[in-house]
């Protein structure tokens, strides 16, 4: 098992992908429950939408099926990132965080880096 830390948070998922504007990516991340084979799934959906908005924003909601849906609006410049990870929930009494960076390749196409972190405090980056 490999553990990667960013400050006081463990990286439980880190991945890059090519994502078009308005395209939704769905991540299903296995979270260990402490039992040898059992795991729970963290389900995330991420969409870059409303690209022409003049200000960037991140909104998220947990749907009834447990999927956490993120909408990133106004991300149309090359090389944008969240300054700090966003707290969005808890698992095993530890906080869960989302960190996103994006580089625009051209019209409607982005390279996106998504990190999901666990642990840490609200004051730690």
Backbone as CSV, one residue per row, in Angstrom:
resi,resn,N_x,N_y,N_z,CA_x,CA_y,CA_z,C_x,C_y,C_z
1,UNK,0.835,-1.184,0.000,0.000,0.000,0.000,0.878,1.245,0.000
2,UNK,0.537,2.195,-0.810,1.268,3.457,-0.901,0.397,4.559,-0.321
3,UNK,0.978,5.421,0.494,0.266,6.574,1.029,0.949,7.841,0.525
4,UNK,0.165,8.703,-0.072,0.654,10.000,-0.534,-0.018,11.059,0.322
5,UNK,0.768,11.989,0.844,0.239,13.053,1.700,0.458,14.410,1.046
6,UNK,-0.549,15.262,1.171,-0.435,16.679,0.825,-0.724,17.427,2.114
7,UNK,0.329,17.906,2.776,0.151,18.516,4.084,-0.336,17.465,5.056
8,UNK,-1.459,17.726,5.726,-1.998,16.760,6.690,-3.131,15.916,6.106
9,UNK,-3.254,15.884,4.783,-4.303,15.113,4.121,-3.693,13.983,3.294
10,UNK,-4.373,12.836,3.287,-3.962,11.721,2.445,-4.661,11.837,1.090
11,UNK,-3.927,11.578,0.028,-4.503,11.586,-1.319,-5.131,10.211,-1.537
12,UNK,-6.469,10.159,-1.681,-7.129,8.878,-1.919,-7.460,8.676,-3.389
13,UNK,-7.370,9.748,-4.177,-7.501,9.646,-5.637,-6.774,10.831,-6.243
14,UNK,-6.021,10.591,-7.301,-5.401,11.662,-8.084,-5.390,11.182,-9.529
15,UNK,-5.959,11.978,-10.406,-5.983,11.575,-11.800,-6.175,12.756,-12.716
16,UNK,-5.643,12.620,-13.927,-5.798,13.637,-14.969,-6.616,13.048,-16.103
17,UNK,-7.390,13.882,-16.759,-8.186,13.432,-17.889,-8.486,14.583,-18.823
18,UNK,-8.827,14.250,-20.040,-9.288,15.247,-21.003,-10.804,15.284,-20.889
19,UNK,-11.333,16.478,-20.701,-12.762,16.644,-20.464,-13.270,17.832,-21.262
20,UNK,-14.321,17.623,-22.027,-14.926,18.712,-22.799,-15.822,19.548,-21.894
21,UNK,-16.034,20.807,-22.280,-17.005,21.638,-21.587,-18.360,20.931,-21.618
22,UNK,-19.077,20.981,-20.519,-20.410,20.403,-20.358,-20.417,18.876,-20.327
23,UNK,-19.265,18.228,-20.434,-19.184,16.780,-20.309,-19.036,16.434,-18.828
24,UNK,-19.721,15.401,-18.392,-19.665,14.989,-16.992,-18.780,13.760,-16.860
25,UNK,-17.868,13.806,-15.894,-17.056,12.637,-15.566,-17.581,12.094,-14.242
26,UNK,-17.683,10.769,-14.165,-18.143,10.114,-12.937,-16.992,9.291,-12.381
27,UNK,-16.627,9.577,-11.144,-15.572,8.841,-10.453,-16.219,7.963,-9.391
28,UNK,-15.798,6.713,-9.326,-16.229,5.813,-8.265,-14.964,5.313,-7.586
29,UNK,-14.753,5.747,-6.367,-13.519,5.496,-5.634,-13.822,4.553,-4.481
30,UNK,-13.115,3.425,-4.415,-13.295,2.473,-3.317,-12.686,3.047,-2.044
31,UNK,-13.468,3.022,-0.988,-12.998,3.472,0.317,-12.978,2.270,1.246
32,UNK,-11.843,1.955,1.867,-11.783,0.787,2.744,-12.643,0.990,3.982
33,UNK,-13.292,-0.083,4.404,-14.151,-0.014,5.599,-13.486,-0.625,6.809
34,UNK,-12.276,-1.149,6.649,-11.593,-1.795,7.756,-11.659,-3.311,7.655
35,UNK,-12.633,-3.833,6.945,-12.735,-5.280,6.736,-11.796,-5.667,5.589
36,UNK,-11.306,-6.906,5.554,-10.324,-7.309,4.540,-10.777,-7.110,3.094
37,UNK,-12.053,-7.372,2.778,-12.491,-7.292,1.385,-13.579,-6.250,1.151
38,UNK,-14.246,-5.825,2.175,-15.368,-4.905,1.990,-14.886,-3.484,1.728
39,UNK,-15.633,-2.768,0.947,-15.322,-1.363,0.674,-16.607,-0.626,0.346
40,UNK,-16.615,0.645,0.597,-17.714,1.505,0.185,-17.228,2.317,-1.000
41,UNK,-18.159,2.771,-1.824,-17.805,3.553,-3.005,-18.142,5.023,-2.775
42,UNK,-17.166,5.881,-2.999,-17.378,7.314,-3.028,-17.672,7.649,-4.488
43,UNK,-18.842,8.210,-4.748,-19.256,8.509,-6.121,-19.294,10.015,-6.316
44,UNK,-18.513,10.490,-7.291,-18.441,11.920,-7.605,-18.760,12.131,-9.073
45,UNK,-19.458,13.218,-9.371,-19.655,13.657,-10.751,-19.159,15.094,-10.847
46,UNK,-18.388,15.372,-11.890,-17.798,16.700,-12.065,-18.101,17.176,-13.476
47,UNK,-18.630,18.403,-13.584,-18.978,18.986,-14.877,-18.504,20.431,-14.926
48,UNK,-17.816,20.814,-16.014,-17.506,22.214,-16.298,-18.682,22.752,-17.102
49,UNK,-19.375,23.744,-16.553,-20.591,24.238,-17.179,-20.645,25.758,-17.100
50,UNK,-21.554,26.355,-17.849,-21.703,27.820,-17.878,-20.345,28.492,-18.042
51,UNK,-19.625,28.060,-19.058,-18.245,28.487,-19.288,-18.132,29.994,-19.469
52,UNK,-19.129,30.627,-20.033,-19.039,32.051,-20.351,-19.320,32.972,-19.157
53,UNK,-19.633,32.411,-17.994,-19.794,33.265,-16.817,-18.486,34.004,-16.564
54,UNK,-18.581,35.220,-16.068,-17.381,36.040,-15.879,-16.618,35.691,-14.607
55,UNK,-17.261,35.025,-13.653,-16.584,34.631,-12.417,-16.624,33.121,-12.277
56,UNK,-15.559,32.562,-11.727,-15.529,31.121,-11.493,-16.232,30.792,-10.182
57,UNK,-16.830,29.621,-10.148,-17.530,29.181,-8.950,-17.560,27.657,-8.946
58,UNK,-17.695,27.089,-7.772,-17.871,25.646,-7.619,-19.085,25.436,-6.723
59,UNK,-20.059,24.701,-7.231,-21.234,24.346,-6.448,-21.263,22.831,-6.337
60,UNK,-21.760,22.327,-5.215,-21.889,20.883,-5.083,-23.107,20.540,-4.267
61,UNK,-23.647,19.355,-4.555,-24.818,18.852,-3.861,-24.691,17.334,-3.774
62,UNK,-25.182,16.762,-2.677,-25.230,15.313,-2.547,-26.627,14.854,-2.950
63,UNK,-26.690,14.027,-3.979,-27.969,13.532,-4.478,-28.489,12.410,-3.577
64,UNK,-29.774,12.066,-3.681,-30.348,10.999,-2.845,-29.633,9.654,-2.970
65,UNK,-29.011,9.372,-4.123,-28.293,8.098,-4.287,-26.892,8.138,-3.681
66,UNK,-26.515,9.270,-3.046,-25.217,9.399,-2.396,-24.125,9.987,-3.275
67,UNK,-24.393,10.168,-4.561,-23.409,10.769,-5.470,-23.248,12.251,-5.147
68,UNK,-22.002,12.695,-5.052,-21.722,14.119,-4.846,-21.473,14.729,-6.222
69,UNK,-22.310,15.700,-6.584,-22.255,16.314,-7.912,-21.655,17.713,-7.791
70,UNK,-20.534,17.925,-8.528,-19.862,19.227,-8.558,-20.108,19.888,-9.897
71,UNK,-20.451,21.174,-9.859,-20.583,21.978,-11.077,-19.582,23.117,-10.977
72,UNK,-18.634,23.149,-11.927,-17.619,24.195,-11.971,-18.015,25.160,-13.077
73,UNK,-18.343,26.394,-12.708,-18.817,27.372,-13.682,-17.786,28.467,-13.909
74,UNK,-17.754,28.968,-15.140,-16.894,30.094,-15.483,-15.427,29.757,-15.676
75,UNK,-15.064,28.503,-15.774,-13.668,28.084,-15.935,-13.329,28.109,-17.420
76,UNK,-12.996,29.268,-17.964,-12.709,29.353,-19.393,-11.304,29.858,-19.702
77,UNK,-10.572,30.255,-18.681,-9.200,30.714,-18.877,-8.246,29.530,-18.879
78,UNK,-7.080,29.704,-19.468,-6.065,28.654,-19.431,-5.372,28.668,-18.082
79,UNK,-5.271,27.503,-17.467,-4.525,27.367,-16.219,-5.232,27.923,-15.013
80,UNK,-6.378,27.361,-14.638,-7.078,27.772,-13.431,-7.077,26.627,-12.435
81,UNK,-7.130,26.956,-11.150,-7.162,25.939,-10.105,-7.839,26.510,-8.868
82,UNK,-8.371,25.614,-8.069,-8.859,26.038,-6.767,-7.663,26.414,-5.908
83,UNK,-7.764,27.509,-5.185,-6.658,27.929,-4.314,-6.462,26.962,-3.168
84,UNK,-7.546,26.401,-2.678,-7.529,25.451,-1.562,-8.502,24.327,-1.889
85,UNK,-8.266,23.135,-1.360,-9.254,22.063,-1.527,-10.588,22.447,-0.893
86,UNK,-11.676,21.928,-1.462,-13.026,22.186,-0.959,-13.470,21.005,-0.098
87,UNK,-13.898,21.281,1.126,-14.447,20.258,2.012,-15.852,19.911,1.525
88,UNK,-16.137,18.608,1.342,-17.464,18.226,0.861,-18.122,17.084,1.631
89,UNK,-17.466,16.518,2.621,-18.101,15.435,3.367,-17.146,14.782,4.335
90,UNK,-17.609,13.663,4.921,-16.781,12.929,5.873,-16.888,11.437,5.594
91,UNK,-15.820,10.723,5.940,-15.806,9.272,5.861,-14.939,8.767,7.014
92,UNK,-15.453,7.821,7.793,-14.731,7.303,8.965,-14.246,8.443,9.866
93,UNK,-15.097,9.424,10.095,-14.801,10.567,10.960,-13.639,11.424,10.462
94,UNK,-13.311,11.334,9.184,-12.289,12.201,8.585,-12.915,12.987,7.444
95,UNK,-12.456,14.209,7.281,-12.999,15.083,6.250,-12.551,14.644,4.858
96,UNK,-13.434,14.859,3.861,-13.130,14.613,2.456,-13.050,15.951,1.735
97,UNK,-12.089,16.060,0.818,-11.802,17.313,0.132,-11.659,17.067,-1.371
98,UNK,-12.019,18.047,-2.173,-11.808,18.012,-3.621,-10.878,19.155,-4.001
99,UNK,-9.883,18.845,-4.832,-8.984,19.866,-5.372,-8.941,19.679,-6.889
100,UNK,-9.115,20.754,-7.635,-9.200,20.683,-9.096,-8.305,21.746,-9.720
101,UNK,-7.611,21.348,-10.781,-6.861,22.288,-11.627,-7.221,21.967,-13.073
102,UNK,-7.209,22.987,-13.909,-7.640,22.831,-15.299,-6.724,23.627,-16.207
103,UNK,-6.429,23.064,-17.370,-5.683,23.779,-18.402,-6.467,23.643,-19.702
104,UNK,-6.844,24.775,-20.259,-7.662,24.767,-21.478,-6.771,24.487,-22.687
105,UNK,-7.129,23.470,-23.466,-6.364,23.101,-24.655,-6.828,23.851,-25.893
106,UNK,-8.031,24.291,-25.906,-8.615,24.970,-27.060,-10.107,25.058,-26.838
107,UNK,-10.815,25.326,-27.911,-12.269,25.473,-27.808,-12.896,24.216,-27.215
108,UNK,-13.455,24.357,-26.030,-14.264,23.335,-25.370,-13.505,22.115,-24.859
109,UNK,-12.170,22.119,-24.832,-11.417,20.947,-24.383,-10.447,21.358,-23.271
110,UNK,-10.412,20.556,-22.205,-9.599,20.849,-21.033,-8.819,19.612,-20.596
111,UNK,-7.622,19.813,-20.077,-6.950,18.785,-19.288,-7.274,19.120,-17.846
112,UNK,-7.777,18.145,-17.114,-8.241,18.384,-15.760,-7.497,17.461,-14.799
113,UNK,-6.970,18.022,-13.714,-6.367,17.244,-12.630,-7.345,17.271,-11.469
114,UNK,-7.726,16.093,-10.988,-8.661,15.971,-9.881,-7.977,15.210,-8.753
115,UNK,-7.954,15.809,-7.568,-7.434,15.153,-6.377,-8.565,15.059,-5.359
116,UNK,-8.725,13.889,-4.760,-9.639,13.713,-3.642,-8.771,13.375,-2.438
117,UNK,-8.958,14.147,-1.370,-8.124,14.040,-0.170,-8.967,13.656,1.028
118,UNK,-8.328,13.032,2.012,-9.025,12.639,3.237,-8.187,13.056,4.435
119,UNK,-8.865,13.598,5.463,-8.200,13.980,6.707,-7.989,15.478,6.784
120,UNK,-7.161,15.882,7.721,-6.810,17.288,7.839,-7.880,18.120,8.518
121,UNK,-7.547,19.390,8.629,-8.456,20.339,9.269,-8.817,21.438,8.288
122,UNK,-9.822,22.217,8.654,-10.290,23.292,7.785,-9.229,24.357,7.579
123,UNK,-8.282,24.485,8.503,-7.253,25.516,8.393,-5.993,25.055,7.682
124,UNK,-5.895,23.768,7.373,-4.691,23.242,6.729,-4.899,23.129,5.232
125,UNK,-3.897,23.486,4.440,-4.010,23.445,2.994,-3.686,22.139,2.390
